Amino acid sequence: MAWERAVEEVLLRRVVLRFRKGVETQRLSEVIVDDNDYLQVSAGMGKCSNYAHDKAMAGDVAVPEPDELLSDIQDLDTWRSQIETRSTATSRARKSGVSAAPLPPTATAAGSKSEG
């Protein structure tokens, strides 16, 4: 599944990989996961799950048309490219001792309104 692999290799920067015995904590310098990442991964996984594990045949789920599939692949590649760029900048900032740039407003925690 492309999205599962993208989470391992792109979003989590190979910190944790399936079937690997260790965790590469030094790679955390490149990792930021914001709400937008969560939403995109969730949407991508939700859509892919309809077609994976032979559900499509058993559940009478229509396989996407080639144009839709190409669009999904391009969306994943665009997301991957954005994460790569962000992760490289984050790693450089952290290694230089400068705080990473603050997360954009879409990345703030949901429900962070003050109660009162």
KAWOSUL-V15043 format. One line per field, one symbol per residue. ss: DSSP state (~ for helix, > for strand, _ for the rest). phi: phi as a letter, one per 30 degrees, with the letter a starting at -180 (. if undefined). burial: I if it has 9 or more other C-alpha atoms within 8 Angstrom, else O. Layout:
# KAWOSUL-V15043
ss->???
phi->???
burial->???
This chain:
# KAWOSUL-V15043
ss->_~~~~~~~~~~_____________~~~~~~____~~~~~~~~~~~~~~~_____~~~~_______~~~~~~~~~~~~~~~~~~~~~~~~~~~~~~_________~~~_________
phi->.ddddddddcdchidbbeicdcccdddedccbbcddeeddddddddddddcchhdeddchcddddedddddddddddddedddeddddddddddddicddedddedcdddidddcl
burial->OOIOIIIIIIIIIIIIIOOOOOOIOOIIIIIOOIIOOIOOIOOIIOOIIIIIOOIIOOOOIOOOOOOOIOOOOOOIOOOIOOIIOOIIIIIOIIOOOOOOOOOOOOIIOOOOOOOO
